């Protein structure tokens, strides 16, 4: 795939992973800190049921 947006997203993801030493706990803390810093809340509602579509 040669999509510049996807390429930029992947580059940024790799930078963040490297900053957190590829550690999931460190990554989670980093993301929580960003949410607090920018006053952003994650979605915390009920999960929705997925609909099953009938195939022919």
PDBQT receptor file of N, H, CA, C and O in Angstrom, charges set to zero:
ATOM      1  N   UNK A   1       0.843  -1.175   0.000  1.00  0.00    +0.000 N 
ATOM      2  CA  UNK A   1       0.000   0.000   0.000  1.00  0.00    +0.000 C 
ATOM      3  C   UNK A   1       0.888   1.237   0.000  1.00  0.00    +0.000 C 
ATOM      4  O   UNK A   1       1.877   1.299   0.729  1.00  0.00    +0.000 OA
ATOM      5  N   UNK A   2       0.540   2.193  -0.797  1.00  0.00    +0.000 N 
ATOM      6  H   UNK A   2      -0.264   2.143  -1.390  1.00  0.00    +0.000 HD
ATOM      7  CA  UNK A   2       1.359   3.393  -0.946  1.00  0.00    +0.000 C 
ATOM      8  C   UNK A   2       0.558   4.628  -0.540  1.00  0.00    +0.000 C 
ATOM      9  O   UNK A   2       0.554   5.630  -1.255  1.00  0.00    +0.000 OA
ATOM     10  N   UNK A   3      -0.107   4.559   0.589  1.00  0.00    +0.000 N 
ATOM     11  H   UNK A   3      -0.104   3.745   1.170  1.00  0.00    +0.000 HD
ATOM     12  CA  UNK A   3      -0.933   5.652   1.082  1.00  0.00    +0.000 C 
ATOM     13  C   UNK A   3      -0.110   6.493   2.054  1.00  0.00    +0.000 C 
ATOM     14  O   UNK A   3       0.357   5.966   3.064  1.00  0.00    +0.000 OA
ATOM     15  N   UNK A   4       0.082   7.789   1.779  1.00  0.00    +0.000 N 
ATOM     16  H   UNK A   4      -0.297   8.216   0.958  1.00  0.00    +0.000 HD
ATOM     17  CA  UNK A   4       0.922   8.613   2.649  1.00  0.00    +0.000 C 
ATOM     18  C   UNK A   4       0.353   8.776   4.058  1.00  0.00    +0.000 C 
ATOM     19  O   UNK A   4       1.115   8.931   5.011  1.00  0.00    +0.000 OA
ATOM     20  N   UNK A   5      -0.959   8.743   4.203  1.00  0.00    +0.000 N 
ATOM     21  H   UNK A   5      -1.579   8.616   3.428  1.00  0.00    +0.000 HD
ATOM     22  CA  UNK A   5      -1.561   8.877   5.537  1.00  0.00    +0.000 C 
ATOM     23  C   UNK A   5      -1.250   7.647   6.374  1.00  0.00    +0.000 C 
ATOM     24  O   UNK A   5      -0.866   7.765   7.538  1.00  0.00    +0.000 OA
ATOM     25  N   UNK A   6      -1.415   6.460   5.783  1.00  0.00    +0.000 N 
ATOM     26  H   UNK A   6      -1.727   6.364   4.837  1.00  0.00    +0.000 HD
ATOM     27  CA  UNK A   6      -1.103   5.215   6.487  1.00  0.00    +0.000 C 
ATOM     28  C   UNK A   6       0.378   5.187   6.850  1.00  0.00    +0.000 C 
ATOM     29  O   UNK A   6       0.749   4.778   7.951  1.00  0.00    +0.000 OA
ATOM     30  N   UNK A   7       1.211   5.621   5.929  1.00  0.00    +0.000 N 
ATOM     31  H   UNK A   7       0.911   5.954   5.035  1.00  0.00    +0.000 HD
ATOM     32  CA  UNK A   7       2.656   5.647   6.176  1.00  0.00    +0.000 C 
ATOM     33  C   UNK A   7       2.982   6.547   7.368  1.00  0.00    +0.000 C 
ATOM     34  O   UNK A   7       3.795   6.181   8.216  1.00  0.00    +0.000 OA
ATOM     35  N   UNK A   8       2.354   7.720   7.435  1.00  0.00    +0.000 N 
ATOM     36  H   UNK A   8       1.693   8.017   6.746  1.00  0.00    +0.000 HD
ATOM     37  CA  UNK A   8       2.593   8.650   8.535  1.00  0.00    +0.000 C 
ATOM     38  C   UNK A   8       2.099   8.071   9.863  1.00  0.00    +0.000 C 
ATOM     39  O   UNK A   8       2.769   8.210  10.886  1.00  0.00    +0.000 OA
ATOM     40  N   UNK A   9       0.932   7.425   9.852  1.00  0.00    +0.000 N 
ATOM     41  H   UNK A   9       0.388   7.312   9.021  1.00  0.00    +0.000 HD
ATOM     42  CA  UNK A   9       0.399   6.808  11.067  1.00  0.00    +0.000 C 
ATOM     43  C   UNK A   9       1.352   5.740  11.579  1.00  0.00    +0.000 C 
ATOM     44  O   UNK A   9       1.630   5.677  12.777  1.00  0.00    +0.000 OA
ATOM     45  N   UNK A  10       1.851   4.907  10.684  1.00  0.00    +0.000 N 
ATOM     46  H   UNK A  10       1.625   4.959   9.712  1.00  0.00    +0.000 HD
ATOM     47  CA  UNK A  10       2.768   3.839  11.088  1.00  0.00    +0.000 C 
ATOM     48  C   UNK A  10       4.081   4.388  11.617  1.00  0.00    +0.000 C 
ATOM     49  O   UNK A  10       4.631   3.860  12.583  1.00  0.00    +0.000 OA
ATOM     50  N   UNK A  11       4.589   5.447  10.991  1.00  0.00    +0.000 N 
ATOM     51  H   UNK A  11       4.142   5.876  10.206  1.00  0.00    +0.000 HD
ATOM     52  CA  UNK A  11       5.827   6.065  11.479  1.00  0.00    +0.000 C 
ATOM     53  C   UNK A  11       5.631   6.634  12.880  1.00  0.00    +0.000 C 
ATOM     54  O   UNK A  11       6.489   6.471  13.747  1.00  0.00    +0.000 OA
ATOM     55  N   UNK A  12       4.494   7.305  13.099  1.00  0.00    +0.000 N 
ATOM     56  H   UNK A  12       3.798   7.438  12.394  1.00  0.00    +0.000 HD
ATOM     57  CA  UNK A  12       4.221   7.867  14.420  1.00  0.00    +0.000 C 
ATOM     58  C   UNK A  12       4.038   6.775  15.463  1.00  0.00    +0.000 C 
ATOM     59  O   UNK A  12       4.491   6.917  16.599  1.00  0.00    +0.000 OA
ATOM     60  N   UNK A  13       3.371   5.675  15.080  1.00  0.00    +0.000 N 
ATOM     61  H   UNK A  13       3.004   5.559  14.158  1.00  0.00    +0.000 HD
ATOM     62  CA  UNK A  13       3.193   4.554  16.007  1.00  0.00    +0.000 C 
ATOM     63  C   UNK A  13       4.545   3.990  16.415  1.00  0.00    +0.000 C 
ATOM     64  O   UNK A  13       4.773   3.705  17.591  1.00  0.00    +0.000 OA
ATOM     65  N   UNK A  14       5.445   3.827  15.446  1.00  0.00    +0.000 N 
ATOM     66  H   UNK A  14       5.260   4.059  14.491  1.00  0.00    +0.000 HD
ATOM     67  CA  UNK A  14       6.768   3.288  15.747  1.00  0.00    +0.000 C 
ATOM     68  C   UNK A  14       7.560   4.219  16.658  1.00  0.00    +0.000 C 
ATOM     69  O   UNK A  14       8.298   3.753  17.526  1.00  0.00    +0.000 OA
ATOM     70  N   UNK A  15       7.414   5.532  16.470  1.00  0.00    +0.000 N 
ATOM     71  H   UNK A  15       6.814   5.911  15.764  1.00  0.00    +0.000 HD
ATOM     72  CA  UNK A  15       8.105   6.496  17.337  1.00  0.00    +0.000 C 
ATOM     73  C   UNK A  15       7.597   6.382  18.772  1.00  0.00    +0.000 C 
ATOM     74  O   UNK A  15       8.382   6.395  19.720  1.00  0.00    +0.000 OA
ATOM     75  N   UNK A  16       6.278   6.271  18.922  1.00  0.00    +0.000 N 
ATOM     76  H   UNK A  16       5.641   6.261  18.151  1.00  0.00    +0.000 HD
ATOM     77  CA  UNK A  16       5.694   6.159  20.264  1.00  0.00    +0.000 C 
ATOM     78  C   UNK A  16       6.118   4.848  20.912  1.00  0.00    +0.000 C 
ATOM     79  O   UNK A  16       6.461   4.824  22.094  1.00  0.00    +0.000 OA
ATOM     80  N   UNK A  17       6.097   3.753  20.147  1.00  0.00    +0.000 N 
ATOM     81  H   UNK A  17       5.819   3.772  19.187  1.00  0.00    +0.000 HD
ATOM     82  CA  UNK A  17       6.528   2.460  20.687  1.00  0.00    +0.000 C 
ATOM     83  C   UNK A  17       7.982   2.522  21.136  1.00  0.00    +0.000 C 
ATOM     84  O   UNK A  17       8.329   2.000  22.195  1.00  0.00    +0.000 OA
ATOM     85  N   UNK A  18       8.825   3.154  20.344  1.00  0.00    +0.000 N 
ATOM     86  H   UNK A  18       8.544   3.578  19.483  1.00  0.00    +0.000 HD
ATOM     87  CA  UNK A  18      10.236   3.267  20.695  1.00  0.00    +0.000 C 
ATOM     88  C   UNK A  18      10.413   4.115  21.958  1.00  0.00    +0.000 C 
ATOM     89  O   UNK A  18      11.243   3.806  22.812  1.00  0.00    +0.000 OA
ATOM     90  N   UNK A  19       9.622   5.188  22.065  1.00  0.00    +0.000 N 
ATOM     91  H   UNK A  19       8.948   5.439  21.371  1.00  0.00    +0.000 HD
ATOM     92  CA  UNK A  19       9.676   6.059  23.241  1.00  0.00    +0.000 C 
ATOM     93  C   UNK A  19       9.297   5.290  24.506  1.00  0.00    +0.000 C 
ATOM     94  O   UNK A  19       9.810   5.574  25.588  1.00  0.00    +0.000 OA
ATOM     95  N   UNK A  20       8.399   4.316  24.365  1.00  0.00    +0.000 N 
ATOM     96  H   UNK A  20       7.982   4.086  23.485  1.00  0.00    +0.000 HD
ATOM     97  CA  UNK A  20       7.930   3.521  25.507  1.00  0.00    +0.000 C 
ATOM     98  C   UNK A  20       8.683   2.197  25.629  1.00  0.00    +0.000 C 
ATOM     99  O   UNK A  20       8.262   1.321  26.385  1.00  0.00    +0.000 OA
ATOM    100  N   UNK A  21       9.774   2.039  24.910  1.00  0.00    +0.000 N 
ATOM    101  H   UNK A  21      10.116   2.751  24.296  1.00  0.00    +0.000 HD
ATOM    102  CA  UNK A  21      10.605   0.827  24.941  1.00  0.00    +0.000 C 
ATOM    103  C   UNK A  21       9.811  -0.439  24.611  1.00  0.00    +0.000 C 
ATOM    104  O   UNK A  21      10.106  -1.512  25.138  1.00  0.00    +0.000 OA
ATOM    105  N   UNK A  22       8.811  -0.318  23.745  1.00  0.00    +0.000 N 
ATOM    106  H   UNK A  22       8.571   0.553  23.316  1.00  0.00    +0.000 HD
ATOM    107  CA  UNK A  22       7.968  -1.449  23.322  1.00  0.00    +0.000 C 
ATOM    108  C   UNK A  22       7.357  -2.191  24.513  1.00  0.00    +0.000 C 
ATOM    109  O   UNK A  22       7.155  -3.404  24.461  1.00  0.00    +0.000 OA
ATOM    110  N   UNK A  23       7.068  -1.454  25.580  1.00  0.00    +0.000 N 
ATOM    111  H   UNK A  23       7.232  -0.469  25.622  1.00  0.00    +0.000 HD
ATOM    112  CA  UNK A  23       6.496  -2.009  26.797  1.00  0.00    +0.000 C 
ATOM    113  C   UNK A  23       5.033  -1.583  26.877  1.00  0.00    +0.000 C 
ATOM    114  O   UNK A  23       4.730  -0.390  26.867  1.00  0.00    +0.000 OA
ATOM    115  N   UNK A  24       4.122  -2.562  26.958  1.00  0.00    +0.000 N 
ATOM    116  H   UNK A  24       4.368  -3.531  26.967  1.00  0.00    +0.000 HD
ATOM    117  CA  UNK A  24       2.681  -2.265  26.955  1.00  0.00    +0.000 C 
ATOM    118  C   UNK A  24       2.272  -1.431  28.164  1.00  0.00    +0.000 C 
ATOM    119  O   UNK A  24       1.455  -0.519  28.032  1.00  0.00    +0.000 OA
ATOM    120  N   UNK A  25       2.820  -1.722  29.326  1.00  0.00    +0.000 N 
ATOM    121  H   UNK A  25       3.483  -2.463  29.433  1.00  0.00    +0.000 HD
ATOM    122  CA  UNK A  25       2.461  -0.954  30.523  1.00  0.00    +0.000 C 
ATOM    123  C   UNK A  25       2.906   0.493  30.381  1.00  0.00    +0.000 C 
ATOM    124  O   UNK A  25       2.169   1.416  30.726  1.00  0.00    +0.000 OA
ATOM    125  N   UNK A  26       4.113   0.681  29.873  1.00  0.00    +0.000 N 
ATOM    126  H   UNK A  26       4.711  -0.070  29.593  1.00  0.00    +0.000 HD
ATOM    127  CA  UNK A  26       4.639   2.026  29.669  1.00  0.00    +0.000 C 
ATOM    128  C   UNK A  26       3.818   2.762  28.607  1.00  0.00    +0.000 C 
ATOM    129  O   UNK A  26       3.559   3.959  28.737  1.00  0.00    +0.000 OA
ATOM    130  N   UNK A  27       3.417   2.051  27.567  1.00  0.00    +0.000 N 
ATOM    131  H   UNK A  27       3.627   1.079  27.462  1.00  0.00    +0.000 HD
ATOM    132  CA  UNK A  27       2.599   2.643  26.511  1.00  0.00    +0.000 C 
ATOM    133  C   UNK A  27       1.239   3.071  27.071  1.00  0.00    +0.000 C 
ATOM    134  O   UNK A  27       0.753   4.159  26.762  1.00  0.00    +0.000 OA
ATOM    135  N   UNK A  28       0.630   2.217  27.891  1.00  0.00    +0.000 N 
ATOM    136  H   UNK A  28       1.024   1.333  28.141  1.00  0.00    +0.000 HD
ATOM    137  CA  UNK A  28      -0.652   2.551  28.492  1.00  0.00    +0.000 C 
ATOM    138  C   UNK A  28      -0.566   3.785  29.374  1.00  0.00    +0.000 C 
ATOM    139  O   UNK A  28      -1.439   4.652  29.335  1.00  0.00    +0.000 OA
ATOM    140  N   UNK A  29       0.499   3.855  30.175  1.00  0.00    +0.000 N 
ATOM    141  H   UNK A  29       1.208   3.151  30.207  1.00  0.00    +0.000 HD
ATOM    142  CA  UNK A  29       0.692   5.023  31.041  1.00  0.00    +0.000 C 
ATOM    143  C   UNK A  29       0.900   6.276  30.201  1.00  0.00    +0.000 C 
ATOM    144  O   UNK A  29       0.363   7.336  30.522  1.00  0.00    +0.000 OA
ATOM    145  N   UNK A  30       1.671   6.161  29.136  1.00  0.00    +0.000 N 
ATOM    146  H   UNK A  30       2.107   5.299  28.876  1.00  0.00    +0.000 HD
ATOM    147  CA  UNK A  30       1.920   7.291  28.251  1.00  0.00    +0.000 C 
ATOM    148  C   UNK A  30       0.612   7.805  27.650  1.00  0.00    +0.000 C 
ATOM    149  O   UNK A  30       0.375   9.012  27.607  1.00  0.00    +0.000 OA
ATOM    150  N   UNK A  31      -0.234   6.885  27.188  1.00  0.00    +0.000 N 
ATOM    151  H   UNK A  31      -0.041   5.904  27.223  1.00  0.00    +0.000 HD
ATOM    152  CA  UNK A  31      -1.499   7.286  26.580  1.00  0.00    +0.000 C 
ATOM    153  C   UNK A  31      -2.445   7.904  27.605  1.00  0.00    +0.000 C 
ATOM    154  O   UNK A  31      -3.137   8.876  27.303  1.00  0.00    +0.000 OA
ATOM    155  N   UNK A  32      -2.478   7.352  28.803  1.00  0.00    +0.000 N 
ATOM    156  H   UNK A  32      -1.916   6.562  29.048  1.00  0.00    +0.000 HD
ATOM    157  CA  UNK A  32      -3.306   7.933  29.869  1.00  0.00    +0.000 C 
ATOM    158  C   UNK A  32      -2.829   9.339  30.220  1.00  0.00    +0.000 C 
ATOM    159  O   UNK A  32      -3.641  10.239  30.434  1.00  0.00    +0.000 OA
ATOM    160  N   UNK A  33      -1.510   9.525  30.277  1.00  0.00    +0.000 N 
ATOM    161  H   UNK A  33      -0.850   8.794  30.102  1.00  0.00    +0.000 HD
ATOM    162  CA  UNK A  33      -0.958  10.848  30.558  1.00  0.00    +0.000 C 
ATOM    163  C   UNK A  33      -1.342  11.846  29.469  1.00  0.00    +0.000 C 
ATOM    164  O   UNK A  33      -1.666  12.996  29.764  1.00  0.00    +0.000 OA
ATOM    165  N   UNK A  34      -1.306  11.408  28.216  1.00  0.00    +0.000 N 
ATOM    166  H   UNK A  34      -1.043  10.473  27.977  1.00  0.00    +0.000 HD
ATOM    167  CA  UNK A  34      -1.714  12.284  27.108  1.00  0.00    +0.000 C 
ATOM    168  C   UNK A  34      -3.181  12.668  27.236  1.00  0.00    +0.000 C 
ATOM    169  O   UNK A  34      -3.547  13.823  27.023  1.00  0.00    +0.000 OA
ATOM    170  N   UNK A  35      -4.022  11.694  27.586  1.00  0.00    +0.000 N 
ATOM    171  H   UNK A  35      -3.725  10.755  27.759  1.00  0.00    +0.000 HD
ATOM    172  CA  UNK A  35      -5.451  11.983  27.745  1.00  0.00    +0.000 C 
ATOM    173  C   UNK A  35      -5.670  13.009  28.852  1.00  0.00    +0.000 C 
ATOM    174  O   UNK A  35      -6.470  13.932  28.698  1.00  0.00    +0.000 OA
ATOM    175  N   UNK A  36      -4.971  12.850  29.951  1.00  0.00    +0.000 N 
ATOM    176  H   UNK A  36      -4.321  12.100  30.076  1.00  0.00    +0.000 HD
ATOM    177  CA  UNK A  36      -5.113  13.802  31.061  1.00  0.00    +0.000 C 
ATOM    178  C   UNK A  36      -4.606  15.177  30.666  1.00  0.00    +0.000 C 
ATOM    179  O   UNK A  36      -5.238  16.191  30.966  1.00  0.00    +0.000 OA
ATOM    180  N   UNK A  37      -3.480  15.209  30.001  1.00  0.00    +0.000 N 
ATOM    181  H   UNK A  37      -2.967  14.386  29.758  1.00  0.00    +0.000 HD
ATOM    182  CA  UNK A  37      -2.863  16.472  29.602  1.00  0.00    +0.000 C 
ATOM    183  C   UNK A  37      -3.771  17.269  28.668  1.00  0.00    +0.000 C 
ATOM    184  O   UNK A  37      -3.865  18.491  28.781  1.00  0.00    +0.000 OA
ATOM    185  N   UNK A  38      -4.441  16.570  27.742  1.00  0.00    +0.000 N 
ATOM    186  H   UNK A  38      -4.365  15.577  27.651  1.00  0.00    +0.000 HD
ATOM    187  CA  UNK A  38      -5.273  17.235  26.742  1.00  0.00    +0.000 C 
ATOM    188  C   UNK A  38      -6.753  17.180  27.084  1.00  0.00    +0.000 C 
ATOM    189  O   UNK A  38      -7.596  17.562  26.272  1.00  0.00    +0.000 OA
ATOM    190  N   UNK A  39      -7.074  16.704  28.290  1.00  0.00    +0.000 N 
ATOM    191  H   UNK A  39      -6.389  16.394  28.950  1.00  0.00    +0.000 HD
ATOM    192  CA  UNK A  39      -8.450  16.607  28.766  1.00  0.00    +0.000 C 
ATOM    193  C   UNK A  39      -9.343  15.854  27.772  1.00  0.00    +0.000 C 
ATOM    194  O   UNK A  39     -10.422  16.322  27.408  1.00  0.00    +0.000 OA
ATOM    195  N   UNK A  40      -8.875  14.694  27.349  1.00  0.00    +0.000 N 
ATOM    196  H   UNK A  40      -7.999  14.314  27.645  1.00  0.00    +0.000 HD
ATOM    197  CA  UNK A  40      -9.605  13.851  26.416  1.00  0.00    +0.000 C 
ATOM    198  C   UNK A  40     -10.057  12.601  27.149  1.00  0.00    +0.000 C 
ATOM    199  O   UNK A  40      -9.272  11.979  27.865  1.00  0.00    +0.000 OA
ATOM    200  N   UNK A  41     -11.302  12.236  26.976  1.00  0.00    +0.000 N 
ATOM    201  H   UNK A  41     -11.939  12.742  26.395  1.00  0.00    +0.000 HD
ATOM    202  CA  UNK A  41     -11.835  11.037  27.626  1.00  0.00    +0.000 C 
ATOM    203  C   UNK A  41     -12.013   9.935  26.586  1.00  0.00    +0.000 C 
ATOM    204  O   UNK A  41     -12.384  10.189  25.441  1.00  0.00    +0.000 OA
ATOM    205  N   UNK A  42     -11.742   8.724  27.011  1.00  0.00    +0.000 N 
ATOM    206  H   UNK A  42     -11.440   8.518  27.942  1.00  0.00    +0.000 HD
ATOM    207  CA  UNK A  42     -12.001   7.596  26.126  1.00  0.00    +0.000 C 
ATOM    208  C   UNK A  42     -13.461   7.198  26.259  1.00  0.00    +0.000 C 
ATOM    209  O   UNK A  42     -14.115   7.550  27.240  1.00  0.00    +0.000 OA
ATOM    210  N   UNK A  43     -13.961   6.486  25.304  1.00  0.00    +0.000 N 
ATOM    211  H   UNK A  43     -13.430   6.200  24.507  1.00  0.00    +0.000 HD
ATOM    212  CA  UNK A  43     -15.338   6.032  25.330  1.00  0.00    +0.000 C 
ATOM    213  C   UNK A  43     -15.497   4.995  26.426  1.00  0.00    +0.000 C 
ATOM    214  O   UNK A  43     -14.709   4.052  26.505  1.00  0.00    +0.000 OA
ATOM    215  N   UNK A  44     -16.500   5.156  27.266  1.00  0.00    +0.000 N 
ATOM    216  H   UNK A  44     -17.140   5.921  27.202  1.00  0.00    +0.000 HD
ATOM    217  CA  UNK A  44     -16.683   4.211  28.360  1.00  0.00    +0.000 C 
ATOM    218  C   UNK A  44     -18.131   3.713  28.446  1.00  0.00    +0.000 C 
ATOM    219  O   UNK A  44     -18.602   3.344  29.522  1.00  0.00    +0.000 OA
ATOM    220  N   UNK A  45     -18.813   3.706  27.334  1.00  0.00    +0.000 N 
ATOM    221  H   UNK A  45     -18.431   4.006  26.460  1.00  0.00    +0.000 HD
ATOM    222  CA  UNK A  45     -20.198   3.247  27.323  1.00  0.00    +0.000 C 
ATOM    223  C   UNK A  45     -20.293   1.731  27.196  1.00  0.00    +0.000 C 
ATOM    224  O   UNK A  45     -19.283   1.028  27.155  1.00  0.00    +0.000 OA
ATOM    225  N   UNK A  46     -21.516   1.253  27.135  1.00  0.00    +0.000 N 
ATOM    226  H   UNK A  46     -22.336   1.824  27.169  1.00  0.00    +0.000 HD
ATOM    227  CA  UNK A  46     -21.743  -0.184  26.988  1.00  0.00    +0.000 C 
ATOM    228  C   UNK A  46     -21.295  -0.640  25.600  1.00  0.00    +0.000 C 
ATOM    229  O   UNK A  46     -21.440   0.100  24.627  1.00  0.00    +0.000 OA
ATOM    230  N   UNK A  47     -20.757  -1.845  25.508  1.00  0.00    +0.000 N 
ATOM    231  H   UNK A  47     -20.639  -2.446  26.298  1.00  0.00    +0.000 HD
ATOM    232  CA  UNK A  47     -20.429  -2.364  24.180  1.00  0.00    +0.000 C 
ATOM    233  C   UNK A  47     -21.707  -2.661  23.408  1.00  0.00    +0.000 C 
ATOM    234  O   UNK A  47     -22.706  -3.081  23.992  1.00  0.00    +0.000 OA
ATOM    235  N   UNK A  48     -21.675  -2.447  22.114  1.00  0.00    +0.000 N 
ATOM    236  H   UNK A  48     -20.863  -2.106  21.640  1.00  0.00    +0.000 HD
ATOM    237  CA  UNK A  48     -22.827  -2.725  21.273  1.00  0.00    +0.000 C 
ATOM    238  C   UNK A  48     -22.745  -4.140  20.748  1.00  0.00    +0.000 C 
ATOM    239  O   UNK A  48     -21.658  -4.682  20.547  1.00  0.00    +0.000 OA
ATOM    240  N   UNK A  49     -23.902  -4.730  20.528  1.00  0.00    +0.000 N 
ATOM    241  H   UNK A  49     -24.785  -4.289  20.692  1.00  0.00    +0.000 HD
ATOM    242  CA  UNK A  49     -23.947  -6.060  19.936  1.00  0.00    +0.000 C 
ATOM    243  C   UNK A  49     -23.658  -5.938  18.446  1.00  0.00    +0.000 C 
ATOM    244  O   UNK A  49     -24.127  -5.018  17.776  1.00  0.00    +0.000 OA
ATOM    245  N   UNK A  50     -22.883  -6.876  17.950  1.00  0.00    +0.000 N 
ATOM    246  H   UNK A  50     -22.502  -7.624  18.494  1.00  0.00    +0.000 HD
ATOM    247  CA  UNK A  50     -22.606  -6.910  16.526  1.00  0.00    +0.000 C 
ATOM    248  C   UNK A  50     -23.724  -7.663  15.828  1.00  0.00    +0.000 C 
ATOM    249  O   UNK A  50     -24.194  -8.694  16.310  1.00  0.00    +0.000 OA
ATOM    250  N   UNK A  51     -24.136  -7.142  14.701  1.00  0.00    +0.000 N 
ATOM    251  H   UNK A  51     -23.755  -6.304  14.310  1.00  0.00    +0.000 HD
ATOM    252  CA  UNK A  51     -25.185  -7.807  13.945  1.00  0.00    +0.000 C 
ATOM    253  C   UNK A  51     -24.570  -8.830  13.011  1.00  0.00    +0.000 C 
ATOM    254  O   UNK A  51     -23.538  -8.583  12.387  1.00  0.00    +0.000 OA
ATOM    255  N   UNK A  52     -25.200  -9.952  12.926  1.00  0.00    +0.000 N 
ATOM    256  H   UNK A  52     -26.038 -10.154  13.433  1.00  0.00    +0.000 HD
ATOM    257  CA  UNK A  52     -24.728 -10.977  12.008  1.00  0.00    +0.000 C 
ATOM    258  C   UNK A  52     -25.533 -10.860  10.724  1.00  0.00    +0.000 C 
ATOM    259  O   UNK A  52     -26.763 -10.920  10.736  1.00  0.00    +0.000 OA
ATOM    260  N   UNK A  53     -24.835 -10.695   9.638  1.00  0.00    +0.000 N 
ATOM    261  H   UNK A  53     -23.836 -10.646   9.628  1.00  0.00    +0.000 HD
ATOM    262  CA  UNK A  53     -25.493 -10.602   8.343  1.00  0.00    +0.000 C 
ATOM    263  C   UNK A  53     -25.569 -11.960   7.696  1.00  0.00    +0.000 C 
ATOM    264  O   UNK A  53     -24.621 -12.744   7.741  1.00  0.00    +0.000 OA
ATOM    265  N   UNK A  54     -26.691 -12.225   7.102  1.00  0.00    +0.000 N 
ATOM    266  H   UNK A  54     -27.461 -11.589   7.065  1.00  0.00    +0.000 HD
ATOM    267  CA  UNK A  54     -26.861 -13.496   6.398  1.00  0.00    +0.000 C 
ATOM    268  C   UNK A  54     -26.172 -13.381   5.039  1.00  0.00    +0.000 C 
ATOM    269  O   UNK A  54     -26.323 -12.391   4.322  1.00  0.00    +0.000 OA
ATOM    270  N   UNK A  55     -25.427 -14.407   4.716  1.00  0.00    +0.000 N 
ATOM    271  H   UNK A  55     -25.304 -15.211   5.298  1.00  0.00    +0.000 HD
ATOM    272  CA  UNK A  55     -24.772 -14.428   3.418  1.00  0.00    +0.000 C 
ATOM    273  C   UNK A  55     -25.512 -15.392   2.510  1.00  0.00    +0.000 C 
ATOM    274  O   UNK A  55     -26.156 -16.332   2.976  1.00  0.00    +0.000 OA
ATOM    275  N   UNK A  56     -25.417 -15.158   1.242  1.00  0.00    +0.000 N 
ATOM    276  H   UNK A  56     -24.893 -14.395   0.863  1.00  0.00    +0.000 HD
ATOM    277  CA  UNK A  56     -26.150 -15.996   0.282  1.00  0.00    +0.000 C 
ATOM    278  C   UNK A  56     -25.508 -17.351   0.124  1.00  0.00    +0.000 C 
ATOM    279  O   UNK A  56     -25.997 -18.180  -0.644  1.00  0.00    +0.000 OA
TER     280      UNK A  56
